[in-house]
Amino acid sequence: MMTALLEPCMVIAVLLNFYILSVSRLKMLIVVVAIQGVILGLMYPIVHQGFAPTAEAGLDLIPLVRLLALTIAIIAIKGSLIPVMLNRAVLLADIRSTVTSVIGFVPSLLIGGVGAAIVFVFAQQLPVSPDHHSPLLIPTSLTTVLTGFLILVTRREALAQVLGYIVMENGIFIFGLLLIEAVPILVELGVVLDLFVGVFVMGIIVHHVSRAFPEASTEHLASLKEL
């Protein structure tokens, strides 16, 4: 198994989390989240035990084809389909290209950095099995979830909050790599499809909100009251 590639992938994923917290351009935010999704898709076959056949078992094509097909599906959905759909929503709904933060981008980045440090210290105290592929899986997962949560609670634009939801799901996906051998293919595909459905529904909401409020800011939702 190509474990040597796993550590760099997780380091890049963590660095992208910090960049996500500092991005103020909506289209760039979509691109960065898409890149993170592609990296997660590449991590999947690296962690999966079936990617490297043993000398005794030989090359079993069925598990290999299954693994490659699922990897392609993850990369296609996270790195291509969802970003294209979000960019289309930006164009159709005429959403402004800048993202605003309730607390500011620098405080968000500082909170993310402090939170990441705490998470890495906390992860070292967890009783992790020595069979796990990397000690960075848990801290990377929790840091990514924290980043998505910060985007959800600090960004005003509805579409930016959709991206925060995607980043949170990326963190959950990384955590799921710890138990990849015990997760059947239907559950793995279910996680990705749940994300797709969630973003699709949020895209519809953003589109209809934007028709009434061009900036598509969640602050305007307070104006939607029953008469």
N, C-alpha and C positions, 0 to 999 in steps of 0.2 A: 504493500500500500504506500502511496506517495505522501507519507506523513510530513515529509520535509516541506511540502507546499502548503500545509494546513496553517502553520504559524503565520507566515506572511499574509495569507488571506484574512486571518482574524485581526491582525494588526491593521491592515488596510480598512477593514470594516469598522474598527474603532476610530481610526482617523477620519473616516467619512462621517461618523456620527458627529464629531466636533465641527466638521465643515458644514454639515446640515444645519447645525444650530446657528451658524454665522451667515448663512445665505439669505439675502434679501430679495433676490430675483426669482420669481415663481418658476419660470422655465428651467433655470439652472437647478433649482431644488428638485424638480422632476427628474432631470438628467442624473443628478447625484444619487437619488433614491433608486433609480433604475440601475446604475452602476453597482450599487450595493446589492441589489437583487441578483445581478449576474454573478457577483462574487459568491453569494450564498449558494447559487446553483452549482458553481464549480466546487464548492466545499462538500456538497452532498456525495459525489462519487469518491472523493478523497477519504471521507470518513467511513463510507460503506465498506464493510468487510468483503463483500462479494466482488469488489472492483479488482482485487488482486487474487487470482486463483492460486491455490496451493499446488505444490508439485505433485502431491498424491492424487488430488482430484482432477487435475488437468483443467483445460479450458471448457467451462460449461457455458454454452452460448445463450441459453434461456435466461439465467440470472443477469448475464452481461447485457443482453438486449433490453431486458426490463429496466436495468439500472440506467443505461444510456437514454432510453426513451423517457424515463421520468426526469432525468437531468435536463434533457432538451425541453421538456414541458415546463419545468420550473424556470429555466432561463428565458424561454419564450414568453411566459406569462408575466414574470416579474420584470424582465429587462426590456420587453418589447410591447406586448399587448396592452398592459396597464398604462405605461407611459404614453403610448399613442392615444389611448382613450382619454387620458387626462389632458393631453395637449389639445385634443379635439374639443374637449369641454371648455378649455380656456378660449379657443377661437370662437366657438359657437355662442358661448355665453357672454363674450366680450368682457372677460374678467381682467381687472388691472394687473399689470405685470409685476408689481412690487408686493412684497409681503411685509406686514407690520406686526410688531410684537407688543404685548401688553407691558412687559417689563424691560424691553430693549434687547438687542442682540448680544451686547457684551455681558450683561448679567446672565442671560440664558447660557452663554458659553461658559461663564464662571461656574454657574450651578452645575452644568453638565460635567465640567472638569472635576469639581469637588465630589460630585456624585460618583463619577467613574473611579476616583481614588478610593472612596469608601467601599464601593462594590468590589474592587480588586482585593482590598484587605479582608472584606467579609468572605469572599470566595475561598480565600486560603484557609479559612477555619472550617469549611464544610468537609464532612467525611466522604470524600470522593473516592470511588473505586480506582485502584491502580491500573485497571484494564482500560480506563477511558483514554482516548487518543491524545488529549492535550489538556493541560491545566488551564488554558486560556478560554476554553469553550464556555464555561459558566460565567466568568466575568465579562466576556464579550457579549454573551446573551443578555445579561442583566443591564449592561451599559446601553445596549441597543434599545431595550425596552424603556429604560429611563429617558433616552433621547426622544423616542416616539411620544412618551407621556408629556415631556416638556413642550414638544411641538403642539400637541393637542390642547394644552391648557394655556399656552402663552401666545399663540398666533391667532389673529383676529379673522383671517380669511377662511371660509369654509373649505376651500380646496386644499389649503395648507394643512388643515386639520385632517383631511383625508390622507394626505401624505404622512402625517404623524401616525395615523392608524396603520399604514403600510409598514412604517419603520418598527412599530411595536410588534407587528406580526413577524417581521424579519427576526427580531430578538427571540420570539417564541420558536421560530423555525430553528434557530441556532441551538437553543436548549434541547429541542427534539432530536438533534443529532447525537446526543448522549445515549439515546435509547433507539437508535436507528435500526438495530437488528431485531427489536421486538415490535416495531411498528409495521403493520402490513401496508401494502401498496394503496389500498382503498383509503386508509386513514391519511397517508401521505398526500394523495391527490385531493382528499377532502380539505386539508388545510389550505392548499393553494386555491381550490375552487371557492372555499369560503371567503378568502381574500378577494377573489375576482368578483363574487356576488356583492360583497360589502362595498367595494369601490364602485361597482356599477350602480347600486342603489344611491350611494352618496353623490355620484355624478348626476343622476336625475334630480336629486334634491338641489344640488348646486345650480343646475341649469334653470330650474323653476324659480329659485330664490333670485337668481341673477336677472331674470326677466323683470322682476319688480324692483330690485336694488342692484344697480350696475356694478357696485364695488364688491358684491358677494361677501360682505363682512358679516360675521355672526352677531355683531352688535346690533344690526338692523333687525334681527329676529325678534327683538323685544317689541318691535312695532307691529308684529303680526298678532293681533288680538281679535277676539270675537266681538262683533258689534252687537 
